[in-house]
Each structure stands twice: as C-alpha cells, then as structure tokens.
Amino acid sequence: MLRANYNWSLSDRIDSYYQRYICGDYCDLRTKVVITPLTCSLGGATGNPWSNKGKKKSPVNIQITELPKLKQARPWYDEIDSTVLQQNLRRLDNAYNNFFQQNRGFPKFKNRSTFRSFTYATGVKIKGNKIYLPKLGWVKFYNSRPIPDGFKIKSVTVRKKSNGYYVSVRIEDKSISTFPIKKLEEITTITGLDMGLGKLVYCSDSSAIDNPKFATNKTTKRLQKIRQRRVSRKKKRSNNRRKAQQRLSRLSHRITVKREAYQWQTAKKIVSKSDAIAIEDLQISNMIKRCKPKYDENTGRFLKNGQSAKRALNRLIADASWYSLTQKIEYMAAKSGKIVLKVNPRHTSQECSVCHHIDPDNREGEKFLCTNCGHVDDANFQAGINIKNKAINHYGLNIVKKVRRDLPKPKQLTLFETPTSELTENKRRKRLRDAPSHGASPINQEKHYPRKSKRDVPGNLKEYTFQLSLFNQENNHPDRDSL
Ligand SMILES: [Zn+2]
C-alpha cells in the first residue's frame, strides 16, 4: 500500500512539473483529464499551493495536505498509520532534494524489492520484548538494547532485510547536554592515518590495523561465485530462483554485518590513541571509476583499456569501504570530545617526512627511499606521518613532542626486508613461474597443507603453525628422498 502511495506521489510530482507548460484546466495533454486533487495535487478547485500566511507551500506540504482527499477516494489507506503515510511523502521529498542538491539520480519508481522500509513518527511503545506499532498491534521482537531512562522515542523505522525484519529506534533526551568538543588550541597529541589495502589503516605512530577483506578473500569470493551461479541457472520467476537469491543475499548480509562490527572496533581503537585524528580527504567514487573505452580508429573495434585489471582493485577498494570507516571514526571522535581533521591528499605518498623533498621517484611500491637525503621507510607509514604533519601545519596546532628515553628506538625496516605478506595475485603467480619447477619452492609447498575441515577457524592457528614447523624441518620432510 505504501509503495502504491509512493509511486502515485512521484508521478504526481512529475505531472505537476509538466503542467507548467499547459494552458487550460486539464492536467495531461494526452488524456485531457480535468484537474482534481485526485489527478494532480496542484491546481483544481481545492488544491491550493499557497499557505494561510501567504507563503508558497513546499511540494511535500502540498501533498501532505491533500492526503485526506486521497484517503476518501482510497478507503484502504485507512489501514496505514497517518504518520507513516506522511513520512513516506517526506522520503520522496528527500529523494528529490538529493537529486537537486547532491547531484544524485532522479527518484525512481519503486518495486517490491526496492521498497523495504517505513517510518513511524509517533505512537510506538516498547515493553520488554514486545513493541507496539500503530495499526499493526503488539509485535514480539528481540530487544537488543533497552532504552535508557529519561529518553523519548523520536521515530521508529521498520526495515526488511534478507534474514528478517529489523526495527531501529531514534531516541532523545533534551536534558543531556551535547558532548564537549576540544578546541584546536587544546590539542596536544595527534595521529595521522593513511588508509590502505594491504593493511586497512597505517597510523603515524608506526602501528597498523589489519584488513580482513571480508568480501574479497578467497573463500568468500568462491562461495559468492557459487551462490551467484546457482541463481542464474534457475528458471526465471521460479520459486527455486527466489530461494537461491535469498541464500545469496543472506551471504552478503553476513559480510556487511562482519565488516560493520570490525569497523566499529577499529574506529574505537583509533580514536583512543590521541586528541585529534588527521585523515586524507579522499574522493573514493573517483577512485573506483571504470577506465575509459579505447577504440581502434581504423576498424572501430574496442581495444584493451586495462579495465579487467582495474576491476579487481576496484573491488578491493569497495570492500575496504574507507568512507564508512571514516564516518565511524568521526562519530566516535565526536562522542569522546575529539576532533577529526581532514587534509588534502596531494603528495602525501611522495613526500619525505624528514627533509620534505617531494619526488615521485621517492616511492617504489612498498619501499620509500628519499632521493634527496636517503631516508628509508615503509611507504605507507611515510604517508601517515606526512598526513599528520600536514594537519599540524594547516591547522596551526601546538603538539607536545614526547621524548621516550627509556624505550629503544622503533625498529626501522631496511630496504630489502619490506613485509611480503601482501603479495598480489599477479606477483604470486610470477614467483611461482620464476621458482624452480621441481615443486620444492616454499610457495608450492604451502599449497599442500591439509585443511582440517570446512569450518576451520582461521583465527585458531596454534595447531597449524605447529604442523608448519614440523614440515619445514629437513629430517621430517616426507618427500626428501624422492626429491
Ligand atoms: Zn628526505
């Protein structure tokens, strides 16, 4: 019912746009239907685009004031709560605003699979594990977090996801003051962050946070591929296809839930490090754009443009979802009274943090070697330090430098011992090719370790490493004689 209302209101707004070009008392050139509130909420005998104060009503308010008339014509609207209907129209208005102000796409007509949620403004009550939704009645639900005392329910959204219905409750307590935010002068410590793929975050204090690659690791990629294939092999519009589709979307839901949880933990860890956090101001949508197609001018055929290689990188970037991580960092920072400073990402990976010499040749893959002063470091940590320095200069911070005399100097990586943990698929293949072909190369050996079971937890590596060390000892090598 709500979807019908949404789609009707959208077509109403489109109609009223074209109506500006029509002279006459009809609303559509083709059908010449006379204007009434039921064909178009603008115009007609009762439709009034002006409010009592003489101001022009916003489109959403025009549509909301026409709702009672719509209800008379469609008695089945009575089964919907009135605040839900109004919120439905506001949602359409948001879509329009996004289109005009944020350069997003034009609002779309919704179908079954794209219309999944609705919002209550008032009237919802919660008691234990039951929630009262107006016009739906008391519904049992899993109450994951009780509402603290003194808070009022502001709005409630019910959402359909692949594994059930979810309800999110927005609450407010006006007596609680907002979180105090530190001023720029009060900041004494700062951490620079560089987002990456090998590790998710490289901090300027030379610590890093792992990137678990929830959607792009080998196991998940394979599983996703299988599930997707099962969907596309089923007959269209069949029950079996629907079921296979559900299994696929349950998998992707599981991936998102894991990623969200990990990002919250990461954000908390990062924010606890210092008073302020400096981040690059990245345009990620530009980074994952497709390559431009190339043509052969004589034959008109398409040439290779490198998109197939870039696609894998795009997927890795999308899986890391840096933007949602920065949003979470900002949220956690605001909650604990800290500041997130954004920095122009220009030259952050090419600058030397010691002598500030900028040269694209400074960096080669993971290695960083300054062509001016010979400073050697891991390139990613260099970027973190540069971002921190940029933020200090740009915002004029007075940072207290910590002198740690009792602690040994942090271990500096030499040029040729950069971590090899993040071999890309191509590099790994190349190594395999270059390695001697009798199968004794360490990379080939790795492939033959037996997996204990399908449900083997990757975190539990105790037994696994024990096996590894056994296997590497020359004496116990089973194939030693045959080799
Ligand atoms: Zn240098």
Boltz pocket constraint, residues with backbone or C-beta under 6 A from the ligand:
constraints:
  - pocket:
      binder: B
      contacts: [[A, 352], [A, 353], [A, 354], [A, 355], [A, 356], [A, 357], [A, 370], [A, 371], [A, 372], [A, 373], [A, 374], [A, 375]]
      max_distance: 6.0
